[in-house]
């Protein structure tokens, strides 16, 4: 493993954040650096959006007859307009409801049991296909893994953003939609995603403060796991060569010298503070580098402690492998009930089986 995780409180001029009032500016600086270097920046915001209602339907085969409403979001700006579809499943009772946005509709991770579980908890489930924004070139035998065309690349030609940023832009536009819907509580909007979708959820949450709770499920390298600390079998910085379309080009010069990167992923997590952040991983998912996630959680946790909300950052490790399971959704709904409904947590947060693990940093949060 390669060096100590950078101190997120350190300032470029050599001094350090010492008061809570100084943190927001330092947080923005970390976020801007990471989004630019690692992910190639974000696509521009649209100049305006229009909401087209497609269908108001009921799920009559389920108890309680939840509602399933569909929309098309039209985004105006750039070289041409862009539109994509969003489906919202929500209880038939009166709202406004908390909402959980999931962009992994392209992968069919959400079973009927999970969808019913979300609605039964009193939340709305917002679903869209993030690959409408940019093709996912992470499949075998892709003709051109460097291709940047279609979707938002045609809307904003000449930009440097990677697919993760384009997908995060889709989450932001879903938030735009939710702000227009009276049955959604705009102060309780959460995002979640699995693997590459987990990376996306982190980028979306870090770059839009309207998102009030972020859940990353097994995001691996480029998500909530450290580049500097990689356990056996874990994904490394070489992901930017294997899947270059997901990222910007700013980290290419650091391949093989990860210790020189001016940040690590805990700085991205810290930029989300003090908003609630949940990291859900699996013990047997070696590829996701769960030890590197724990290191980042410990390091970013120093920022949450500094801001007086140490329990707003939590991680959970279940048994199993690389998937987005009902258990992961159980934990997310438990976390939401804890943070937004005042219920006592039921999940075993912040515990891990790695007896060998010691913090990969020696700095501590300053005394505020």
PyMOL commands that set and color helices and strands:
alter all, ss='L'
color gray80, all
select helices_A, chain A and resi 20-39+105-107+112-120+130-132+152-155+163-178+196-206+239-242+244-246+252-254+258-260+265-272+286-288+290-306+310-312+326-341
alter helices_A, ss='H'
color red, helices_A
select strands_A, chain A and resi 48-58+67-76+82-90+97-102+123-128+184-194+213-217+276-282+313-318
alter strands_A, ss='S'
color yellow, strands_A
deselect
rebuild
show_as cartoon
